[in-house]
Structures are given as structure tokens and as C-alpha cells.
């Protein structure tokens, strides 16, 4: 066998070496060259790391954090995303450049994966951060008094601890895309200029190596360009005798290219009720064909403005115009709970009628009406079982108070008008991914699901997902409502899942079927020992449903279960639950 020196070496052809020696020497020189290339690459590697943290309830902030990371890397900066709760005070103190994107949940509260971070940041023992440069992006809804409160609190606290802003905070309303993109570009450009980040390398040649995870990309379907989907199924789930009207819907995905995951949400663009729009036009003395920026007024009120829920701007305007009105008296007390109670059930038409001659005329009124927003619903199906459709489980809102009947904007749109009685596409929809709320990646992990009422929606999808995957992990569902006879939705389906072994345990709580009201947290208390046993065996705990009462009561009971069974006090129980939250084994989808 003849040994040949590799081509392209610097060994002269007449060098006094044998073939074997030339081969060895060529390999030695190649090793030096490779080391040199590695050293050159190390010099060109990012020298500044930007920590990108997110606080999210529905996944939007996490998606924007991913875009920040991509933008930072494109500018030659090192970057990686993480949830706020994953960061300890010690790690925070070691950071040099920090970008935070956070939403606000509930009444000005931190989102679920940011509470622990805020608790540590706001503590007296929080570290000084003079060496940190940072910027904060807030996501919120101006319709709430505590608009972007989480972002405001974090931004202020970082400044108090000595950190320096790279860029002023931007607080985004529900139409966040443009201001968020402008903030992202400005912040990253400034960081790249300040740090002298190297120019990004040229794209590498295609490799035959196995590809890594495909990064998420923004869907072409959104609130501005929704996918027109056919509502294929609209079925009443609750009994006609029930005090509630809960319906099952199925939207066809057709050629949309939409791919979803169990735990995601579907956003629906509703259309206001024609009867309410007609009554509003009559009160305003309008015909509906008046031109508003190239559209008939009736269409603007049907599809472009919130006419069911009065805006803060409208309330403020009416108070200024009629300072002696009942509304002004309530606002004057400065009691937000009292104002919320007074406004409950009232719509724009009610407030205009109450204001009488002081009410604004049409040209002044339209700017005071907020844009009509999409409504998001937890998906109640799994793509493994239903790849071509998305299922929803929705309670229709209908009630009568005083002399009028009121209806929810989106829930009755779905129930009464979205199908249109035709096979043509009707409803505008788009996907709202939620990477924080999904079935455990480990098919052997136990799963505890707590979802009364329509809170069962994602857990129906979770169970279908585990059935399709053949997952061996045990599954325990806590479900309840008012009456078993009229409100036990998906009863037959849950029975089949139990018979097949997919649903290991089903604990029910129908509050009005006995003298003493029984709720899902009551069942948790009764099964305290076994529930804690599941936690110790690695169970993931999920909660879905009403945020104002149910979710808080369930968390309080979960803390009680942990405290009782561990016997180490409330502080230990709180730390145990915090550890579950950090490990993403306690997550909530609440509204």
C-alpha cells in the first residue's frame, strides 16, 4: 500500500521524506491549521451576552423573546431566552446586559412564570445591579387600570437597584406588533453599537448533519389577516335545563397550514350583534350608511369597535361632561371595585342613555370606542387525534337585567351567527401558541388536571394527546360544575377514557347537588394524601378556568395539601410549590 500526502499541503514535492513521513507531517500541519481556524473563530465569536427574559401567561412574551434572541445573534451578540422565574438573584447580579419582555396578568399582577423573580427582586436583600444595562418591554391592554403594571414595576425596581437603562420602556397595547418591533430594533442596534459586536458571519453551507429543532415562525394568520375558517360543528353540551349554555365547536383548518399543540389557544374575531348595533344607531340618530374612513358606519360598529364594554376613555369623557351624574359620583369615590360593580352588565348604549344630552355626538364618540378585539379560547382537542380541526368548549354569556337582555360578544357570535347556516368559510381565526401549557414531554410522568366548567377544555385535548401517544403516565382529572344531571359536559367521553385506562382517576364536584356546596378544592382536600403522593412521584399539575376565584382557591388548597402532608409549615409548603413552578410542573391557564 502506498501512503500519499494529503493534497494542498505546504510540503515541497522534492522534500527528503518517505511517503509515511509526509503523511504524518501533513496531518501535523493540518492540526495546526485547524487550531488556528478555531482560534480565529473564537476571536470572531460573540464577546457580549445579552440575557433575554420573559414573563408570559399566554406565550406572546415568550415569542417576542425568541425574536429578540434571533435579532441579537444576527447582530453578533450572544443571547438565549429564559423565563423570569428561572433566574436567581445571584445569576441576575452576574449579568451585564438584560432585556425583559413581560405581560401583566389579572389586576396588575406578575404572570405565572414571573412571580418568584419579582418576589426576589422586590425584597430588601435583592443585590445591587450597578453593572447591569437593561431595557423592558411591556405587553398589556389599556382597557385595564393596571396597564402593563408588571413591566412598570420591574423597570422601576431595576433602576432603584442601580441598573442603567439602555432604552426607555415601551408599554404595548393589544396591537403590540409595530411598537414591539420598533423597540426591538432600537434596543438591539444600540447594544450592538455600544459593545462593538462583530459583524454576523456569512450563512454556513448546508450540512448533511441532522438538523436541530426548527425555530418557531410567526404564522401568516393574525388579527389583521385572520384565516377564514368554516365552523363545521356547533353542538350543545349542557342540558337545555341547565342554567348555563356550554357548546362544543369544531373549526376546519383546510388549507391554512395551521399546526397546533394541545394547550394552545384559538383566537376568534367576533362580530357585534346586529340588534345592539341597530339600537346604538337609532340612539345616535344615524342610518348606518355614513362614511367612516371609507367604510359604512354600520360595518365599523359591527366589526371594528367594542360596543359591549365601555372604554376607560368613554367613562372619563362622560364624567367630565356630566359631573353630577351617578357615574361621576361612583368615579369620584376612587373605589375601583365599586366602579367595576356599577359598570357590570352595562354597555355603551346604557352609558349614552344615562348621560342624556351630555353624551357625545357620533364624531366625538367613535374615537372613544376601542377597537374590537379577538377573543382567545383554550383549544379542547389534540392534533394527534384531530389534525384537520380545532375544537373549542365555550359557555355562551346571556343574561337579563333591568329592562334589557345582554349577550356576550364572542360567545353568542359563535353560538348564533358564526356558522351562518352555510358551508362557506365564516369565522376569522388565528392560532395563539402557548408553550408554557402543554402535556409533559415525558410520557411516563403523572398528570393532575384541575378544570371545573369550561376549564375542562385543554384537559380534554391533553387526554386525547396521551391516548394517541400511548403514554403510560397516570392521569387524574378534577372536574365539577353546578349539577351533574345538566352540567356534566363530555360525560360519555370521559367514561370511555376511564374504561380504556387513559383517565386513571376522575374526581367530581357538583356544587348544587347537596345542601353544602362542594367544589374541586373540596375534593383535593379529601384526597390530600394521595394527591401529595402523586406530587412526590413527579406529577405535573395543571389548572384551567376562572382566575378571580377558582384558581386562587385551588392554589390555596394545593398549599394546604402540601403543608399537611409534609408537616413542615406554610413557608416550606410555599417553597415546595415554588420549586414545582420553576420546574414547570405547576402551570395555569386562567382567565
LODO-834674 format. One line per field, with one value per residue (C-alpha): residue number from 0; residue in three letters; x, y, z. Coordinates in nm, 2 decimals. Layout:
num <- [NUM	...] $
residuo <- [ALA	...] $
east <- [X	...] $
north <- [Y	...] $
up <- [Z	...] $
END
This chain:
num <- [0	1	2	3	4	5	6	7	8	9	10	11	12	13	14	15	16	17	18	19	20	21	22	23	24	25	26	27	28	29	30	31	32	33	34	35	36	37	38	39	40	41	42	43	44	45	46	47	48	49	50	51	52	53	54	55	56	57	58	59	60	61	62	63	64	65	66	67	68	69	70	71	72	73	74	75	76	77	78	79	80	81	82	83	84	85	86	87	88	89	90	91	92	93	94	95	96	97	98	99	100	101	102	103	104	105	106	107	108	109	110	111	112	113	114	115	116	117	118	119	120	121	122	123	124	125	126	127	128	129	130	131	132	133	134	135	136	137	138	139	140	141	142	143	144	145	146	147	148	149	150	151	152	153	154	155	156	157	158	159	160	161	162	163	164	165	166	167	168	169	170	171	172	173	174	175	176	177	178	179	180	181	182	183	184	185	186	187	188	189	190	191	192	193	194	195	196	197	198	199	200	201	202	203	204	205	206	207	208	209	210	211	212	213	214	215	216	217	218	219	220	221	222	223	224	225	226	227	228	229	230	231	232	233	234	235	236	237	238	239	240	241	242	243	244	245	246	247	248	249	250	251	252	253	254	255	256	257	258	259	260	261	262	263	264	265	266	267	268	269	270	271	272	273	274	275	276	277	278	279	280	281	282	283	284	285	286	287	288	289	290	291	292	293	294	295	296	297	298	299	300	301	302	303	304	305	306	307	308	309	310	311	312	313	314	315	316	317	318	319	320	321	322	323	324	325	326	327	328	329	330	331	332	333	334	335	336	337	338	339	340	341	342	343	344	345	346	347	348	349	350	351	352	353	354	355	356	357	358	359	360	361	362	363	364	365	366	367	368	369	370	371	372	373	374	375	376	377	378	379	380	381	382	383	384	385	386	387	388	389	390	391	392	393	394	395	396	397	398	399	400	401	402	403	404	405	406	407	408	409	410	411	412	413	414	415	416	417	418	419	420	421	422	423	424	425	426	427	428	429	430	431	432	433	434	435	436	437	438	439	440	441	442	443	444	445	446	447	448	449	450	451	452	453	454	455	456	457	458	459	460	461	462	463	464	465	466	467	468	469	470	471	472	473	474	475	476	477	478	479	480	481	482	483	484	485	486	487	488	489	490	491	492	493	494	495	496	497	498	499	500	501	502	503	504	505	506	507	508	509	510	511	512	513	514	515	516	517	518	519	520	521	522	523	524	525	526	527	528	529	530	531	532	533	534	535	536	537	538	539	540	541	542	543	544	545	546	547	548	549	550	551	552	553	554	555	556	557	558	559	560	561	562	563	564	565	566	567	568	569	570	571	572	573	574	575	576	577	578	579	580	581	582	583	584	585	586	587	588	589	590] $
residuo <- [UNK	UNK	UNK	UNK	UNK	UNK	UNK	UNK	UNK	UNK	UNK	UNK	UNK	UNK	UNK	UNK	UNK	UNK	UNK	UNK	UNK	UNK	UNK	UNK	UNK	UNK	UNK	UNK	UNK	UNK	UNK	UNK	UNK	UNK	UNK	UNK	UNK	UNK	UNK	UNK	UNK	UNK	UNK	UNK	UNK	UNK	UNK	UNK	UNK	UNK	UNK	UNK	UNK	UNK	UNK	UNK	UNK	UNK	UNK	UNK	UNK	UNK	UNK	UNK	UNK	UNK	UNK	UNK	UNK	UNK	UNK	UNK	UNK	UNK	UNK	UNK	UNK	UNK	UNK	UNK	UNK	UNK	UNK	UNK	UNK	UNK	UNK	UNK	UNK	UNK	UNK	UNK	UNK	UNK	UNK	UNK	UNK	UNK	UNK	UNK	UNK	UNK	UNK	UNK	UNK	UNK	UNK	UNK	UNK	UNK	UNK	UNK	UNK	UNK	UNK	UNK	UNK	UNK	UNK	UNK	UNK	UNK	UNK	UNK	UNK	UNK	UNK	UNK	UNK	UNK	UNK	UNK	UNK	UNK	UNK	UNK	UNK	UNK	UNK	UNK	UNK	UNK	UNK	UNK	UNK	UNK	UNK	UNK	UNK	UNK	UNK	UNK	UNK	UNK	UNK	UNK	UNK	UNK	UNK	UNK	UNK	UNK	UNK	UNK	UNK	UNK	UNK	UNK	UNK	UNK	UNK	UNK	UNK	UNK	UNK	UNK	UNK	UNK	UNK	UNK	UNK	UNK	UNK	UNK	UNK	UNK	UNK	UNK	UNK	UNK	UNK	UNK	UNK	UNK	UNK	UNK	UNK	UNK	UNK	UNK	UNK	UNK	UNK	UNK	UNK	UNK	UNK	UNK	UNK	UNK	UNK	UNK	UNK	UNK	UNK	UNK	UNK	UNK	UNK	UNK	UNK	UNK	UNK	UNK	UNK	UNK	UNK	UNK	UNK	UNK	UNK	UNK	UNK	UNK	UNK	UNK	UNK	UNK	UNK	UNK	UNK	UNK	UNK	UNK	UNK	UNK	UNK	UNK	UNK	UNK	UNK	UNK	UNK	UNK	UNK	UNK	UNK	UNK	UNK	UNK	UNK	UNK	UNK	UNK	UNK	UNK	UNK	UNK	UNK	UNK	UNK	UNK	UNK	UNK	UNK	UNK	UNK	UNK	UNK	UNK	UNK	UNK	UNK	UNK	UNK	UNK	UNK	UNK	UNK	UNK	UNK	UNK	UNK	UNK	UNK	UNK	UNK	UNK	UNK	UNK	UNK	UNK	UNK	UNK	UNK	UNK	UNK	UNK	UNK	UNK	UNK	UNK	UNK	UNK	UNK	UNK	UNK	UNK	UNK	UNK	UNK	UNK	UNK	UNK	UNK	UNK	UNK	UNK	UNK	UNK	UNK	UNK	UNK	UNK	UNK	UNK	UNK	UNK	UNK	UNK	UNK	UNK	UNK	UNK	UNK	UNK	UNK	UNK	UNK	UNK	UNK	UNK	UNK	UNK	UNK	UNK	UNK	UNK	UNK	UNK	UNK	UNK	UNK	UNK	UNK	UNK	UNK	UNK	UNK	UNK	UNK	UNK	UNK	UNK	UNK	UNK	UNK	UNK	UNK	UNK	UNK	UNK	UNK	UNK	UNK	UNK	UNK	UNK	UNK	UNK	UNK	UNK	UNK	UNK	UNK	UNK	UNK	UNK	UNK	UNK	UNK	UNK	UNK	UNK	UNK	UNK	UNK	UNK	UNK	UNK	UNK	UNK	UNK	UNK	UNK	UNK	UNK	UNK	UNK	UNK	UNK	UNK	UNK	UNK	UNK	UNK	UNK	UNK	UNK	UNK	UNK	UNK	UNK	UNK	UNK	UNK	UNK	UNK	UNK	UNK	UNK	UNK	UNK	UNK	UNK	UNK	UNK	UNK	UNK	UNK	UNK	UNK	UNK	UNK	UNK	UNK	UNK	UNK	UNK	UNK	UNK	UNK	UNK	UNK	UNK	UNK	UNK	UNK	UNK	UNK	UNK	UNK	UNK	UNK	UNK	UNK	UNK	UNK	UNK	UNK	UNK	UNK	UNK	UNK	UNK	UNK	UNK	UNK	UNK	UNK	UNK	UNK	UNK	UNK	UNK	UNK	UNK	UNK	UNK	UNK	UNK	UNK	UNK	UNK	UNK	UNK	UNK	UNK	UNK	UNK	UNK	UNK	UNK	UNK	UNK	UNK	UNK	UNK	UNK	UNK	UNK	UNK	UNK	UNK	UNK	UNK	UNK	UNK	UNK	UNK	UNK	UNK	UNK	UNK	UNK	UNK	UNK	UNK	UNK	UNK	UNK	UNK	UNK	UNK	UNK	UNK	UNK	UNK	UNK	UNK	UNK	UNK	UNK	UNK	UNK	UNK	UNK	UNK	UNK	UNK	UNK	UNK	UNK	UNK	UNK	UNK	UNK	UNK	UNK	UNK	UNK	UNK	UNK	UNK	UNK	UNK	UNK	UNK	UNK	UNK	UNK	UNK	UNK	UNK	UNK	UNK	UNK	UNK	UNK	UNK	UNK] $
east <- [0.00	0.13	0.08	0.00	0.04	-0.29	-0.33	-0.30	-0.01	0.30	0.54	0.76	0.75	1.13	1.14	1.36	1.07	0.92	0.55	0.47	0.67	0.50	0.16	0.24	0.38	0.08	-0.15	0.05	0.04	-0.33	-0.38	-0.20	-0.42	-0.73	-0.63	-0.56	-0.91	-1.07	-0.87	-0.99	-1.34	-1.31	-1.19	-1.50	-1.74	-1.98	-1.80	-2.12	-2.40	-2.75	-2.98	-3.33	-3.60	-3.98	-4.28	-4.58	-4.93	-5.03	-4.70	-4.68	-4.40	-4.20	-4.24	-4.11	-3.82	-3.73	-3.74	-3.51	-3.26	-3.26	-3.21	-2.93	-2.75	-2.79	-2.60	-2.31	-2.43	-2.46	-2.82	-3.05	-3.41	-3.53	-3.84	-3.80	-3.86	-3.56	-3.33	-3.19	-3.07	-2.71	-2.74	-2.91	-2.62	-2.37	-2.55	-2.41	-2.69	-3.05	-3.37	-3.71	-4.04	-4.34	-4.71	-4.94	-5.19	-5.51	-5.52	-5.17	-5.01	-4.70	-4.76	-4.73	-4.37	-4.25	-4.39	-4.09	-3.85	-4.04	-4.05	-3.67	-3.62	-3.85	-3.70	-3.47	-3.20	-3.20	-2.85	-2.72	-2.70	-2.47	-2.30	-2.62	-2.76	-3.12	-3.44	-3.80	-4.09	-4.44	-4.74	-5.09	-5.44	-5.52	-5.87	-5.74	-5.64	-5.32	-5.20	-4.85	-4.81	-4.57	-4.33	-4.35	-4.27	-3.97	-3.84	-3.86	-3.71	-3.41	-3.34	-3.37	-3.11	-2.86	-2.90	-2.89	-3.14	-3.02	-3.36	-3.68	-3.95	-4.23	-4.58	-4.77	-5.14	-5.32	-5.20	-4.84	-4.67	-4.54	-4.43	-4.27	-4.08	-3.96	-3.84	-3.66	-3.47	-3.38	-3.25	-3.05	-2.90	-2.79	-2.64	-2.46	-2.31	-2.22	-2.05	-1.88	-2.03	-1.86	-2.05	-2.26	-2.09	-2.20	-2.45	-2.29	-2.31	-2.58	-2.47	-2.56	-2.57	-2.91	-3.10	-3.17	-3.51	-3.70	-3.74	-4.09	-4.20	-4.48	-4.79	-4.93	-5.26	-5.32	-5.57	-5.51	-5.52	-5.72	-5.79	-6.15	-6.25	-6.57	-6.74	-6.82	-6.97	-7.18	-7.32	-7.49	-7.31	-7.50	-7.87	-8.14	-8.25	-7.91	-7.86	-7.56	-7.52	-7.20	-7.13	-6.87	-6.73	-6.51	-6.33	-6.19	-5.82	-5.85	-5.55	-5.45	-5.12	-5.21	-5.05	-5.13	-5.04	-5.26	-5.26	-5.26	-5.54	-5.75	-5.83	-6.17	-6.25	-6.62	-6.89	-7.11	-7.48	-7.69	-7.96	-7.73	-7.57	-7.91	-8.02	-7.70	-7.75	-8.11	-8.00	-7.74	-7.99	-7.77	-7.87	-7.56	-7.45	-7.25	-6.89	-6.62	-6.27	-6.42	-6.64	-7.01	-7.08	-7.28	-6.99	-6.75	-6.98	-7.03	-6.67	-6.44	-6.54	-6.62	-6.98	-7.04	-6.78	-6.73	-6.37	-6.20	-6.18	-6.56	-6.61	-6.37	-6.54	-6.89	-6.77	-6.63	-6.94	-7.19	-7.01	-7.34	-7.43	-7.44	-7.14	-6.94	-7.04	-6.91	-6.58	-6.54	-6.52	-6.20	-6.31	-6.22	-6.42	-6.73	-6.69	-6.65	-6.96	-7.15	-7.03	-7.10	-7.37	-7.38	-7.28	-7.20	-7.57	-7.66	-7.40	-7.51	-7.87	-7.78	-7.58	-7.87	-7.80	-7.44	-7.35	-7.10	-7.23	-7.12	-6.80	-6.68	-6.80	-6.61	-6.26	-6.37	-6.47	-6.18	-6.11	-6.30	-6.06	-6.02	-6.13	-5.90	-6.02	-5.83	-5.82	-6.00	-5.85	-5.52	-5.36	-5.27	-5.64	-5.78	-5.51	-5.76	-5.98	-5.96	-6.22	-6.34	-6.56	-6.73	-7.00	-7.25	-7.30	-7.66	-7.85	-8.13	-8.11	-8.35	-8.53	-8.27	-8.12	-7.75	-7.52	-7.15	-6.98	-6.79	-6.97	-7.31	-7.14	-7.01	-7.34	-7.58	-7.41	-7.06	-7.19	-7.43	-7.61	-7.38	-7.08	-6.88	-6.59	-6.73	-6.53	-6.19	-5.95	-5.57	-5.36	-5.22	-4.94	-4.89	-4.56	-4.59	-4.90	-4.88	-4.86	-4.54	-4.27	-4.21	-4.49	-4.44	-4.49	-4.82	-5.05	-5.31	-5.56	-5.80	-6.06	-6.42	-6.68	-6.52	-6.18	-6.20	-6.13	-5.75	-5.76	-5.99	-5.71	-5.44	-5.62	-5.67	-5.30	-5.19	-5.42	-5.28	-4.92	-4.98	-4.84	-4.81	-4.83	-5.13	-5.38	-5.61	-5.89	-6.08	-6.39	-6.71	-7.00	-7.34	-7.55	-7.44	-7.76	-7.74	-7.38	-7.16	-7.01	-6.83	-6.96	-6.97	-6.63	-6.47	-6.63	-6.47	-6.13	-6.17	-6.26	-5.97	-5.73	-5.62	-5.80	-5.68	-5.89	-6.19	-6.30	-6.62	-6.76	-7.11	-7.17	-7.55	-7.64	-7.64	-7.71	-7.34	-7.16	-6.88	-6.60	-6.29	-6.08	-6.31	-6.22	-5.85	-5.87	-6.04	-5.77	-5.49	-5.26	-5.28	-5.25	-4.93	-4.81	-4.85	-4.65	-4.37	-4.38	-4.32	-4.67	-4.73	-5.02	-5.24	-5.52	-5.76	-6.05	-6.16	-5.87	-6.06	-6.18	-6.13	-5.76	-5.68	-5.89	-5.73	-5.38	-5.46	-5.58	-5.28	-5.06	-5.27	-5.23	-4.85	-4.83	-5.05	-4.87	-4.52	-4.58	-4.32	-4.53	-4.66	-4.32	-4.19	-4.51	-4.47	-4.11	-4.22	-4.48	-4.23	-4.00	-4.28	-4.34	-3.97	-3.97	-4.28	-4.47	-4.73	-4.88	-5.20	-5.42	-5.65	-5.87] $
north <- [0.00	0.35	0.63	0.96	1.30	1.49	1.74	2.11	2.08	2.30	2.01	2.05	1.77	1.71	1.71	1.42	1.24	0.90	0.87	0.77	1.07	1.30	1.17	1.22	1.57	1.67	1.56	1.76	2.07	2.02	2.01	2.34	2.49	2.37	2.51	2.84	2.84	2.76	3.05	3.28	3.17	3.23	3.58	3.64	3.48	3.70	3.87	4.02	3.81	3.96	3.78	3.78	3.70	3.68	3.67	3.53	3.39	3.30	3.27	3.61	3.74	3.42	3.45	3.81	3.70	3.44	3.71	3.93	3.64	3.59	3.96	3.98	3.68	3.84	4.14	3.93	3.93	3.61	3.56	3.30	3.32	3.21	3.26	3.52	3.27	3.07	3.35	3.36	3.69	3.56	3.50	3.84	4.01	3.85	3.97	4.27	4.32	4.23	4.26	4.17	4.12	4.07	4.08	4.17	3.92	3.98	4.31	4.43	4.10	3.93	3.65	3.30	3.25	3.58	3.59	3.43	3.66	3.97	3.84	3.82	4.14	4.34	4.20	4.41	4.15	4.20	4.25	4.59	4.60	4.89	4.69	4.60	4.76	4.68	4.75	4.64	4.58	4.56	4.39	4.48	4.61	4.98	4.88	4.77	5.02	4.84	4.86	4.70	4.72	4.42	4.58	4.92	4.76	4.56	4.86	5.09	4.83	4.76	5.13	5.15	4.88	5.08	4.93	5.16	5.17	5.10	5.23	5.36	5.11	5.08	4.97	4.79	4.78	4.48	4.58	4.53	4.42	4.76	4.92	4.59	4.56	4.93	4.88	4.56	4.72	5.03	4.83	4.57	4.83	5.04	4.73	4.62	4.97	5.00	4.66	4.67	4.33	4.17	4.16	3.84	3.56	3.46	3.18	2.84	2.60	2.33	2.04	1.68	1.66	1.60	1.94	2.09	2.19	2.41	2.76	2.89	3.13	3.38	3.25	3.45	3.44	3.71	3.96	4.17	3.88	3.60	3.27	3.24	2.90	2.70	2.63	2.26	2.17	2.37	2.13	2.20	2.01	2.12	2.01	2.25	2.26	2.39	2.75	2.75	2.71	2.53	2.44	2.23	2.39	2.25	2.47	2.33	2.41	2.35	2.48	2.72	2.54	2.60	2.34	2.35	2.18	2.06	2.35	2.63	2.88	2.98	3.35	3.43	3.76	3.82	4.04	4.25	4.16	4.34	4.41	4.60	4.79	4.88	5.01	5.21	5.37	5.46	5.63	5.83	5.92	5.76	5.55	5.33	5.43	5.73	5.71	5.65	5.63	5.46	5.22	5.24	5.33	5.01	4.80	4.99	4.93	4.56	4.46	4.74	4.88	4.75	4.85	4.59	4.70	5.08	5.20	5.40	5.69	5.69	5.67	5.96	6.17	6.11	6.21	6.53	6.61	6.52	6.58	6.54	6.20	5.87	5.76	6.07	6.01	5.65	5.75	6.04	5.79	5.65	5.29	5.08	4.78	5.00	5.13	4.78	4.68	4.98	4.91	4.54	4.45	4.80	4.86	5.16	5.22	5.22	5.48	5.70	5.68	5.76	6.06	6.21	6.54	6.54	6.23	6.29	6.30	6.04	6.21	6.26	5.91	5.69	5.78	5.68	5.33	5.08	4.85	4.53	4.26	3.89	3.66	3.37	3.02	2.72	2.45	2.13	1.89	1.73	1.75	1.38	1.29	1.58	1.72	1.89	2.06	2.27	2.21	2.47	2.44	2.77	2.89	3.14	3.45	3.56	3.74	3.99	4.28	4.57	4.62	4.47	4.14	4.13	3.88	3.82	3.95	3.64	3.36	3.44	3.52	3.16	3.02	3.21	3.37	3.23	2.93	3.14	2.82	2.77	2.55	2.86	2.98	3.22	3.30	3.47	3.28	3.26	3.04	3.17	2.93	2.87	2.69	2.72	2.50	2.15	1.78	1.66	1.56	1.25	1.01	0.83	1.14	1.15	1.44	1.61	1.84	2.07	2.23	2.29	2.42	2.51	2.48	2.12	2.23	2.19	1.87	1.70	1.78	1.66	1.32	1.27	1.36	1.10	0.84	0.90	0.88	0.57	0.74	0.53	0.81	0.82	1.10	1.24	1.49	1.71	1.84	2.00	2.24	2.32	2.00	1.66	1.60	1.91	2.03	1.72	1.80	1.53	1.27	0.98	1.07	1.08	0.74	0.59	0.74	0.58	0.24	0.25	0.33	0.67	0.86	0.70	0.90	1.13	1.33	1.52	1.82	1.93	2.22	2.25	1.88	1.88	2.13	2.20	2.34	2.12	2.24	2.09	2.22	2.02	1.70	1.80	1.83	1.49	1.32	1.51	1.22	1.06	1.40	1.47	1.12	1.20	1.52	1.32	1.08	1.37	1.47	1.78	1.99	2.20	2.44	2.60	2.83	3.13	3.34	3.57	3.30	2.93	2.95	3.13	2.89	2.59	2.73	2.79	2.43	2.29	2.48	2.33	1.98	2.02	2.17	1.90	1.61	1.74	1.87	2.14	2.46	2.71	2.85	2.51	2.45	2.78	2.69	2.34	2.49	2.75	2.46	2.30	2.63	2.67	2.31	2.39	2.12	2.36	2.57	2.75	2.87	3.11	3.40] $
up <- [0.00	-0.09	0.15	-0.02	0.14	0.15	-0.13	-0.07	0.19	0.20	0.18	-0.12	-0.38	-0.35	0.03	0.16	0.34	0.29	0.20	0.56	0.70	0.45	0.56	0.93	0.87	0.66	0.94	1.20	0.98	0.93	1.30	1.35	1.07	1.24	1.57	1.40	1.24	1.58	1.74	1.46	1.51	1.89	1.82	1.60	1.85	2.04	2.32	2.48	2.61	2.63	2.87	2.73	3.00	2.96	3.18	3.00	3.06	2.70	2.52	2.34	2.55	2.50	2.12	2.13	2.35	2.08	1.82	2.04	2.06	1.69	1.63	1.89	1.73	1.38	1.52	1.65	2.01	2.23	2.35	2.50	2.63	2.97	3.19	3.46	3.74	3.62	3.73	4.08	4.24	4.21	3.84	3.79	3.97	3.73	3.42	3.21	2.96	3.02	2.80	2.96	2.79	3.02	3.01	3.31	3.45	3.64	3.84	3.78	3.88	3.75	3.51	3.65	3.54	3.68	4.04	4.20	4.01	4.13	4.49	4.49	4.30	4.53	4.85	5.08	5.02	4.64	4.50	4.38	4.00	3.91	3.64	3.46	3.15	3.07	2.89	2.94	2.70	2.85	2.70	2.82	2.75	2.80	2.89	3.24	3.51	3.57	3.21	3.18	3.56	3.58	3.33	3.51	3.85	3.71	3.52	3.82	4.06	3.83	3.83	4.21	4.24	4.03	3.68	3.38	3.10	2.75	2.62	2.77	2.85	2.59	2.70	2.42	2.39	2.24	1.90	2.00	1.68	1.55	1.88	1.99	1.66	1.68	2.04	1.94	1.66	1.85	2.16	1.97	1.74	2.04	2.22	1.91	1.87	2.24	2.26	1.93	1.84	1.54	1.21	1.18	0.99	0.65	0.64	0.66	0.37	0.40	0.62	0.59	0.97	1.14	1.17	1.51	1.64	1.39	1.53	1.56	1.29	1.30	1.13	0.83	1.01	1.28	1.39	1.08	0.84	1.01	0.84	0.73	0.87	0.84	1.17	1.10	1.43	1.68	1.94	2.28	2.55	2.86	2.91	2.79	3.15	3.27	3.39	3.16	2.79	2.71	2.35	2.15	1.84	1.56	1.32	0.99	0.92	0.55	0.36	0.63	0.72	1.09	1.31	1.68	2.00	2.28	2.53	2.26	2.22	1.92	1.88	1.72	1.57	1.67	1.50	1.72	1.74	1.47	1.72	1.95	1.66	1.53	1.88	1.90	1.55	1.65	1.97	1.77	1.51	1.24	0.94	0.92	0.57	0.69	0.56	0.82	0.66	0.36	0.54	0.62	0.98	1.04	0.94	1.16	1.46	1.37	1.31	1.41	1.76	2.11	2.18	2.45	2.70	2.76	2.74	3.02	2.78	2.73	3.11	3.17	2.89	3.03	3.38	3.25	3.05	3.33	3.67	3.87	3.71	3.90	3.71	3.81	4.18	4.16	3.99	4.24	4.53	4.38	4.46	4.16	4.29	4.33	3.97	3.83	4.02	3.88	3.52	3.54	3.29	3.13	2.77	2.56	2.48	2.85	2.93	2.64	2.75	3.11	3.00	2.81	2.64	2.78	2.57	2.29	1.93	1.68	1.55	1.91	2.02	1.77	1.89	2.24	2.14	2.15	1.85	1.86	1.99	1.92	2.20	2.29	2.38	2.51	2.25	2.36	2.10	2.02	1.67	1.70	1.72	1.51	1.28	1.05	1.30	1.62	1.89	2.14	2.45	2.52	2.76	2.60	2.80	2.81	3.09	3.16	3.40	3.43	3.10	2.87	2.76	2.73	2.54	2.53	2.22	2.10	2.28	2.12	1.79	1.79	1.91	1.69	1.39	1.31	1.11	0.90	0.80	0.50	0.41	0.33	0.55	0.80	1.11	1.12	1.34	1.42	1.65	1.98	2.08	2.45	2.50	2.88	2.90	2.75	2.80	2.98	2.73	2.95	2.86	3.20	3.41	3.61	3.53	3.76	3.59	3.77	3.55	3.65	3.40	3.07	3.23	3.12	2.76	2.74	2.95	2.70	2.45	2.69	2.74	2.36	2.32	2.57	2.43	2.08	2.21	2.40	2.71	3.02	3.27	3.50	3.46	3.73	3.65	3.90	3.73	3.85	3.79	3.94	3.87	3.75	3.56	3.35	3.35	3.32	2.98	2.79	3.04	2.79	2.65	3.00	3.08	2.77	2.86	3.20	3.06	2.83	3.11	2.98	3.26	3.58	3.83	3.79	4.10	4.06	4.24	4.16	4.39	4.39	4.42	4.80	5.08	5.14	4.83	4.71	4.48	4.32	4.60	4.84	4.65	4.66	5.04	5.07	4.86	5.02	5.09	4.75	4.58	4.76	4.68	4.31	4.35	4.51	4.22	3.98	3.88	3.67	3.80	3.56	3.65	3.40	3.45	3.64	3.77	4.01	4.25	4.14	4.06	4.38	4.59	4.42	4.48	4.85	4.88	4.70	4.95	5.23	5.09	5.08	5.43	5.58	5.42	5.47	5.82	5.79	5.79	5.55	5.45	5.35	5.15	4.97	4.88	4.76	4.53	4.41	4.31	4.12	3.94	3.85	3.72	3.51	3.70	3.82	3.54	3.49	3.20	3.38	3.26] $
END
